[in-house]
Amino acid sequence: MKSFFLTRRFFLVIVALLAGLVVAFFLPGWLAPVQLALGLLLVLTVLDAVLLYAPVREGAGGVFGRRVLGDKLANGSDNDIAIYLENHYRFPISTETIDEIPHQFQRRDVLFRAAIKPGETNIIRYQLRPTKRGEYEFGAVNVYVASPLGLVRRRFRFDDSRVVPVYPSFLQMRQYELLAIHNRLTEAGVKRIRRVGHSMEFEQIRPYVPGDDPRAINWKATARRATTPEAADALVVNHYQDERAQQVYCLIDKGRVMRMPFEGLSLLDYAINATLVVSNIALLKHDKAGLLTFSHQPGAIVPADRRSGQLRKLLEVLYRQKIKYLETDYERLYISVRTNIRQRSLLILFTNFETLYGMQRQLPYLRRMAKDHLLLVVFFENTELRTYLDGPADSTQDVYNQTVAEKFAQEKRQIVRELNRYGIHALLTAPQNLTVNTINKYLEFKARGLI
């Protein structure tokens, strides 16, 4: 009986018949037709229940359903979910499907209606966007089935319970990976960086083609090859490749300054997603990718490497990172970097400075790290503040408020200038543009031969 439900149509007919009985109290001639209609309703209801509950064939129910999703979900990305429904009845059915999604989404609109012909399959597709890492528990897929009579619904339950972890956005990582493989990163906003000079890492000698740098012509190799009249004019050039096996470390601040949310994701999660993408791009460029997290105490450390399992190791470590609620200790960060990173490397520091004074307190440690490594400090622009500044000022109070807001925005830009003054590269970016802007900086450093 737990799977048996009466439909809205049934109750509407009951209400109409009750109204007919009230009318029949005053008009006795209506009583017989109303009683006949009531009896017909009961017969049709029983018939409808028999149609839905009668065995379809041995070992099969009237409807088969299943939920299809990956082994893990990507944080901050739209994850595709599909529900397959198969109609084993000999008549068309109408269905209402309610998917019991994890409570973290706080959604009550995951209800889908569909009409399925006999023997056919219907696919329901929708998307979920998690905003926190961790384990998400899916409940059952509830399918309420009605026959063409529409008086009774039978509930089927599938995929009773499943726990799915939410990892940093590997979907975003794969998107950039495919674009990088096909040299189409410009489609995602990554700029083409003009290469200054060329790398000194020799790769091969190849025939000259129009457009090659004449300075790269290898005259000695050309002379050795000119043994026949046909090859006398065949020039060859030296071909160089990017410097490889450079170390790229992402340093992630887990202190309280990274708690601020934008579009549902904390700054820490934006930094984690960007770290995964940048590390993958670095590995595709044949560099070594590493990770170091910190807060008021040292965090996780993954030594830079480019072996096949390095990306998986980074993904697992990033999945476990959590916000700390104390102030970040940059002195401990400097000691950790000096102890664990001995070779000159590119350090991409993800943090957030709200005031110039807050940055100046940490400046001595940043300058010490920049002395031994190429340091890029990445911090965040307050997009809500920018939206407020771009809005109209309708009153004197709005003018005062926008003036104060502009002071805070100006202070962020002053932080960039102050860091550049001490030879520290800085990147001020909106959270949603973090990944693209960080990749641009990394490729710029590669093109300029800074790492």
C-alpha positions as CSV (number, residue, x, y, z in Angstrom):
1,M,0.0,0.0,0.0
2,K,3.0,2.3,0.4
3,S,3.3,2.5,-3.4
4,F,-0.5,3.3,-3.9
5,F,-1.6,6.8,-4.5
6,L,-4.9,8.4,-5.6
7,T,-4.4,11.2,-8.2
8,R,-5.7,14.7,-8.3
9,R,-8.1,13.7,-11.1
10,F,-9.7,11.1,-8.7
11,F,-10.3,13.7,-6.0
12,L,-11.7,16.3,-8.4
13,V,-14.3,13.7,-9.6
14,I,-15.1,12.9,-6.0
15,V,-15.7,16.6,-5.2
16,A,-17.9,16.9,-8.3
17,L,-19.9,13.8,-7.2
18,L,-20.3,15.1,-3.7
19,A,-21.6,18.4,-5.1
20,G,-24.1,16.3,-7.2
21,L,-25.3,14.5,-4.0
22,V,-25.9,17.9,-2.4
23,V,-27.9,19.0,-5.4
24,A,-29.8,15.6,-5.4
25,F,-30.9,16.4,-1.8
26,F,-33.0,19.2,-3.3
27,L,-33.7,17.6,-6.7
28,P,-34.4,13.9,-6.0
29,G,-34.3,13.1,-9.8
30,W,-30.5,13.6,-9.8
31,L,-29.8,11.0,-7.1
32,A,-29.8,7.9,-9.4
33,P,-27.4,9.4,-12.1
34,V,-25.0,10.5,-9.3
35,Q,-25.1,7.1,-7.7
36,L,-24.4,5.5,-11.0
37,A,-21.5,7.8,-11.6
38,L,-20.1,7.0,-8.2
39,G,-20.3,3.3,-8.8
40,L,-18.6,3.8,-12.2
41,L,-15.8,5.8,-10.5
42,L,-15.2,2.9,-8.1
43,V,-15.1,0.4,-10.9
44,L,-12.7,2.5,-13.0
45,T,-10.5,3.0,-9.9
46,V,-10.2,-0.7,-9.3
47,L,-9.6,-1.3,-13.0
48,D,-6.9,1.3,-13.0
49,A,-5.2,-0.3,-10.0
50,V,-5.3,-3.7,-11.6
51,L,-3.7,-2.3,-14.8
52,L,-0.8,-0.8,-12.8
53,Y,-0.2,-3.7,-10.4
54,A,-0.9,-6.7,-12.7
55,P,2.4,-8.6,-13.5
56,V,3.8,-7.4,-16.8
57,R,6.1,-10.3,-17.4
58,E,8.1,-12.6,-15.2
59,G,11.0,-10.9,-13.4
60,A,10.1,-7.4,-14.7
61,G,8.1,-4.5,-13.2
62,G,6.0,-2.1,-15.1
63,V,8.7,0.6,-15.2
64,F,12.5,0.3,-14.9
65,G,14.5,3.4,-14.0
66,R,18.1,4.3,-13.1
67,R,20.1,7.4,-12.4
68,V,23.3,7.9,-14.3
69,L,26.1,10.1,-13.0
70,G,29.8,10.0,-12.6
71,D,31.8,8.5,-9.8
72,K,32.5,12.1,-8.6
73,L,31.1,15.5,-9.1
74,A,33.1,18.7,-10.0
75,N,32.9,21.6,-7.6
76,G,31.7,24.8,-9.1
77,S,30.8,23.3,-12.5
78,D,27.5,22.1,-14.0
79,N,27.5,18.3,-13.7
80,D,25.2,16.4,-16.0
81,I,22.7,14.0,-14.4
82,A,20.5,11.6,-16.4
83,I,17.5,9.4,-15.4
84,Y,16.5,6.6,-17.8
85,L,12.9,5.3,-17.7
86,E,11.7,2.3,-19.6
87,N,8.0,1.5,-20.1
88,H,7.3,-2.2,-19.9
89,Y,3.5,-1.8,-19.9
90,R,1.4,-2.5,-22.9
91,F,-0.2,1.0,-22.8
92,P,1.2,4.5,-22.7
93,I,1.9,6.0,-19.2
94,S,2.4,9.4,-17.7
95,T,5.1,9.7,-15.1
96,E,6.2,12.2,-12.5
97,T,9.8,11.7,-11.4
98,I,11.2,13.1,-8.2
99,D,15.0,12.7,-7.6
100,E,16.1,12.8,-4.0
101,I,19.2,15.0,-4.5
102,P,21.6,15.8,-1.7
103,H,20.4,18.3,0.9
104,Q,23.4,20.6,0.2
105,F,21.7,21.8,-2.9
106,Q,18.6,23.0,-1.1
107,R,16.4,22.5,-4.1
108,R,12.7,21.5,-4.1
109,D,12.1,21.7,-7.9
110,V,13.6,18.4,-9.1
111,L,10.4,17.1,-10.5
112,F,10.0,16.0,-14.1
113,R,6.9,15.0,-16.0
114,A,7.0,12.8,-19.0
115,A,4.7,10.6,-21.2
116,I,6.2,7.3,-22.4
117,K,4.8,5.0,-25.1
118,P,4.8,1.3,-24.5
119,G,8.2,-0.3,-25.0
120,E,10.0,3.0,-25.3
121,T,12.7,4.7,-23.1
122,N,12.6,8.3,-21.9
123,I,15.8,10.1,-20.8
124,I,15.5,13.0,-18.3
125,R,18.5,15.2,-18.2
126,Y,19.3,18.0,-15.7
127,Q,22.4,19.6,-14.1
128,L,23.6,20.1,-10.5
129,R,26.3,22.7,-9.5
130,P,27.8,21.9,-6.1
131,T,29.6,24.7,-4.3
132,K,31.4,22.8,-1.5
133,R,33.7,19.8,-1.6
134,G,32.9,16.7,0.4
135,E,30.5,13.7,0.3
136,Y,27.0,14.2,-1.2
137,E,24.3,11.5,-0.6
138,F,21.7,10.9,-3.2
139,G,18.5,9.2,-2.2
140,A,16.1,7.2,-4.3
141,V,14.6,8.0,-7.7
142,N,10.8,8.1,-7.2
143,V,8.8,7.5,-10.3
144,Y,5.0,7.9,-10.0
145,V,3.2,6.1,-12.9
146,A,-0.3,6.6,-14.1
147,S,-2.3,4.8,-16.8
148,P,-4.4,6.6,-19.4
149,L,-7.3,6.5,-16.9
150,G,-5.3,8.7,-14.5
151,L,-7.1,7.8,-11.3
152,V,-4.4,5.9,-9.5
153,R,-0.6,6.3,-9.4
154,R,1.9,3.6,-8.5
155,R,5.3,4.6,-7.1
156,F,8.5,2.9,-8.2
157,R,11.8,3.5,-6.3
158,F,15.2,3.0,-7.9
159,D,18.8,3.6,-6.8
160,D,17.9,3.7,-3.2
161,S,21.1,5.4,-1.8
162,R,24.4,6.5,-3.2
163,V,27.2,8.7,-1.8
164,V,29.2,10.7,-4.4
165,P,32.3,12.8,-3.5
166,V,32.6,16.3,-4.9
167,Y,36.1,17.0,-6.0
168,P,37.8,20.2,-7.3
169,S,36.5,21.0,-10.8
170,F,38.1,18.3,-13.0
171,L,35.6,19.3,-15.7
172,Q,37.1,22.7,-15.9
173,M,40.5,21.0,-16.0
174,R,39.6,18.7,-18.9
175,Q,38.1,21.7,-20.8
176,Y,41.4,23.6,-20.7
177,E,43.4,20.4,-21.3
178,L,41.5,19.7,-24.6
179,L,42.0,23.3,-25.7
180,A,45.7,23.2,-24.8
181,I,46.2,19.9,-26.7
182,H,44.6,21.4,-29.8
183,N,46.3,24.8,-29.4
184,R,42.9,26.5,-28.9
185,L,43.4,28.1,-25.5
186,T,42.5,31.5,-27.0
187,E,38.8,30.3,-27.2
188,A,38.8,30.3,-23.3
189,G,40.3,33.8,-23.1
190,V,44.0,32.7,-22.8
191,K,46.1,35.3,-24.7
192,R,48.7,34.5,-27.3
193,I,52.0,35.7,-25.9
194,R,54.6,37.0,-28.3
195,R,57.8,35.2,-27.6
196,V,60.8,37.4,-26.9
197,G,63.8,35.9,-28.5
198,H,63.9,32.1,-28.3
199,S,64.7,29.4,-25.8
200,M,68.2,28.0,-25.8
201,E,67.1,24.4,-25.4
202,F,67.9,22.8,-28.7
203,E,65.5,20.2,-30.1
204,Q,66.4,19.4,-33.7
205,I,67.6,20.6,-37.2
206,R,65.0,20.9,-39.8
207,P,64.6,22.4,-43.4
208,Y,64.1,26.1,-43.6
209,V,60.6,27.3,-44.5
210,P,59.6,30.9,-45.3
211,G,58.9,32.7,-42.1
212,D,61.6,31.1,-40.1
213,D,64.0,33.4,-38.2
214,P,67.1,33.9,-40.5
215,R,69.2,34.1,-37.4
216,A,68.4,30.4,-36.7
217,I,70.0,29.2,-39.9
218,N,72.7,26.6,-39.2
219,W,75.3,27.4,-41.9
220,K,77.6,24.6,-41.0
221,A,74.9,22.0,-41.3
222,T,73.8,23.6,-44.5
223,A,77.3,23.4,-46.0
224,R,77.6,19.7,-45.0
225,R,74.4,18.8,-46.7
226,A,75.2,20.7,-49.9
227,T,76.9,17.7,-51.5
228,T,74.6,17.6,-54.6
229,P,73.4,20.5,-56.8
230,E,69.8,19.8,-55.8
231,A,70.7,20.3,-52.1
232,A,73.0,23.3,-52.6
233,D,70.2,25.8,-51.9
234,A,68.5,23.7,-49.2
235,L,69.0,25.7,-46.0
236,V,68.5,24.1,-42.6
237,V,67.6,25.9,-39.3
238,N,68.0,25.1,-35.6
239,H,64.7,24.4,-33.9
240,Y,64.4,25.3,-30.3
241,Q,61.8,24.3,-27.7
242,D,60.6,25.7,-24.5
243,E,62.6,25.1,-21.4
244,R,61.3,22.0,-19.8
245,A,61.3,20.4,-16.3
246,Q,60.9,23.7,-14.5
247,Q,59.2,23.6,-11.1
248,V,55.8,25.3,-10.7
249,Y,54.4,25.4,-7.2
250,C,51.0,26.6,-6.2
251,L,50.9,28.0,-2.7
252,I,47.3,28.2,-1.3
253,D,46.3,30.3,1.7
254,K,43.7,28.5,3.8
255,G,43.3,31.3,6.4
256,R,40.2,33.2,7.2
257,V,40.8,35.8,4.4
258,M,39.9,33.0,1.9
259,R,36.4,32.4,3.4
260,M,34.7,35.2,1.4
261,P,32.1,33.7,-1.0
262,F,31.4,34.7,-4.6
263,E,28.6,33.1,-6.6
264,G,28.4,30.4,-3.9
265,L,32.1,29.3,-4.0
266,S,34.6,30.5,-1.4
267,L,37.9,32.1,-2.5
268,L,39.6,28.9,-1.3
269,D,37.6,26.8,-3.8
270,Y,38.3,29.2,-6.6
271,A,42.0,28.9,-5.8
272,I,41.8,25.1,-5.6
273,N,40.1,24.9,-9.0
274,A,42.6,27.2,-10.6
275,T,45.5,25.2,-9.0
276,L,44.2,22.0,-10.6
277,V,44.0,23.6,-14.0
278,V,47.3,25.4,-13.9
279,S,49.1,22.3,-12.6
280,N,47.6,20.3,-15.5
281,I,48.7,22.9,-18.1
282,A,52.2,22.9,-16.5
283,L,52.4,19.1,-16.9
284,L,51.3,19.4,-20.5
285,K,54.1,21.9,-21.0
286,H,56.5,19.3,-19.6
287,D,57.1,21.3,-16.4
288,K,56.9,19.8,-12.9
289,A,53.8,20.7,-10.8
290,G,53.8,20.9,-7.0
291,L,51.6,22.1,-4.2
292,L,52.0,23.7,-0.8
293,T,49.1,24.8,1.5
294,F,49.4,26.9,4.6
295,S,47.5,28.8,7.2
296,H,48.5,29.5,10.9
297,Q,50.4,26.3,10.6
298,P,52.1,24.3,7.8
299,G,49.7,22.4,5.6
300,A,50.0,19.7,2.9
301,I,53.0,19.5,0.7
302,V,53.2,17.7,-2.7
303,P,56.8,17.9,-4.1
304,A,57.0,19.0,-7.7
305,D,57.1,16.2,-10.2
306,R,55.8,15.3,-13.7
307,R,55.2,11.6,-13.4
308,S,52.0,10.0,-14.6
309,G,50.3,9.9,-11.2
310,Q,51.2,13.5,-10.1
311,L,47.9,15.0,-11.2
312,R,45.9,12.3,-9.4
313,K,47.9,13.0,-6.2
314,L,47.3,16.7,-6.5
315,L,43.6,16.1,-6.9
316,E,43.3,13.9,-3.8
317,V,45.3,16.4,-1.7
318,L,43.2,19.4,-2.9
319,Y,40.0,17.5,-2.2
320,R,40.8,17.3,1.6
321,Q,41.7,21.0,2.1
322,K,39.5,23.0,4.5
323,I,39.3,26.6,5.6
324,K,41.0,27.6,8.9
325,Y,39.6,30.4,11.0
326,L,42.9,32.0,12.2
327,E,45.2,34.5,10.7
328,T,47.7,33.2,8.2
329,D,51.3,33.0,9.4
330,Y,53.6,34.0,6.5
331,E,56.7,33.5,8.5
332,R,55.9,29.8,8.7
333,L,55.2,29.9,5.0
334,Y,58.6,31.3,4.3
335,I,60.3,28.6,6.5
336,S,58.3,25.9,4.7
337,V,59.2,27.2,1.3
338,R,62.9,27.5,2.2
339,T,62.9,24.0,3.7
340,N,61.0,22.1,1.0
341,I,61.7,24.0,-2.2
342,R,65.5,24.1,-2.8
343,Q,65.5,24.6,-6.6
344,R,64.5,28.0,-8.1
345,S,60.8,27.7,-9.0
346,L,57.7,29.6,-10.1
347,L,55.6,30.2,-6.9
348,I,52.0,31.1,-7.5
349,L,50.7,32.3,-4.2
350,F,46.9,32.4,-3.9
351,T,45.8,34.7,-1.1
352,N,43.7,37.8,-0.5
353,F,44.8,41.2,0.7
354,E,42.1,43.7,1.6
355,T,44.3,46.6,2.8
356,L,47.7,47.9,1.9
357,Y,48.7,47.7,5.6
358,G,47.8,44.0,5.6
359,M,50.1,43.4,2.7
360,Q,52.9,45.5,4.1
361,R,52.9,43.3,7.3
362,Q,53.7,40.3,5.1
363,L,56.0,42.1,2.6
364,P,59.3,41.1,4.3
365,Y,58.5,37.4,3.9
366,L,57.3,37.9,0.3
367,R,60.5,39.7,-0.5
368,R,62.6,36.9,0.9
369,M,60.8,34.3,-1.2
370,A,61.1,36.5,-4.3
371,K,64.8,36.6,-3.8
372,D,65.2,32.9,-4.3
373,H,62.2,32.2,-6.6
374,L,59.9,33.7,-9.2
375,L,57.0,34.8,-7.1
376,L,53.5,35.6,-8.4
377,V,51.0,36.9,-5.8
378,V,47.4,36.3,-6.9
379,F,44.7,38.1,-4.9
380,F,41.1,38.9,-5.6
381,E,39.1,41.9,-6.7
382,N,35.8,42.5,-4.9
383,T,33.3,42.1,-7.7
384,E,30.3,43.2,-5.5
385,L,32.2,46.4,-4.8
386,R,32.8,47.0,-8.5
387,T,29.1,46.4,-9.3
388,Y,28.2,49.0,-6.6
389,L,30.7,51.5,-8.1
390,D,29.3,51.1,-11.6
391,G,25.7,51.7,-10.4
392,P,24.0,55.1,-10.3
393,A,24.3,57.5,-7.3
394,D,20.8,58.7,-6.7
395,S,21.4,60.6,-3.4
396,T,24.1,62.3,-1.4
397,Q,24.4,59.2,0.7
398,D,25.1,57.1,-2.4
399,V,27.8,59.6,-3.4
400,Y,29.5,59.3,0.0
401,N,29.2,55.5,-0.1
402,Q,30.7,55.2,-3.6
403,T,33.6,57.5,-2.6
404,V,34.4,55.1,0.3
405,A,34.0,52.1,-2.0
406,E,36.4,53.7,-4.6
407,K,39.0,54.2,-1.8
408,F,38.9,50.4,-1.1
409,A,39.2,49.6,-4.8
410,Q,42.1,52.1,-5.2
411,E,43.9,50.4,-2.3
412,K,43.8,47.1,-4.1
413,R,45.5,48.6,-7.1
414,Q,48.0,50.3,-4.8
415,I,48.9,46.8,-3.4
416,V,49.8,45.7,-7.0
417,R,52.0,48.7,-7.5
418,E,53.7,48.2,-4.1
419,L,54.5,44.6,-4.9
420,N,55.8,45.4,-8.3
421,R,58.1,48.1,-6.8
422,Y,59.9,45.3,-4.9
423,G,60.2,43.0,-8.0
424,I,57.2,40.8,-7.0
425,H,54.8,40.0,-9.7
426,A,51.2,40.6,-8.7
427,L,47.8,39.6,-10.3
428,L,44.6,41.3,-9.2
429,T,41.7,39.4,-10.7
430,A,38.0,38.8,-10.3
431,P,37.2,35.3,-8.9
432,Q,35.5,34.1,-12.0
433,N,38.5,35.1,-14.2
434,L,41.1,33.6,-11.9
435,T,41.9,30.5,-13.9
436,V,42.3,32.2,-17.3
437,N,44.3,35.1,-15.8
438,T,46.6,32.7,-13.9
439,I,47.3,30.6,-17.1
440,N,48.0,33.8,-19.0
441,K,50.6,34.8,-16.4
442,Y,52.2,31.3,-16.5
443,L,52.5,31.3,-20.3
444,E,53.8,34.9,-20.2
445,F,56.6,33.8,-17.9
446,K,57.4,30.9,-20.1
447,A,57.5,33.1,-23.2
448,R,59.8,35.6,-21.5
449,G,62.1,32.9,-20.3
450,L,61.7,33.9,-16.7
451,I,61.4,30.3,-15.5
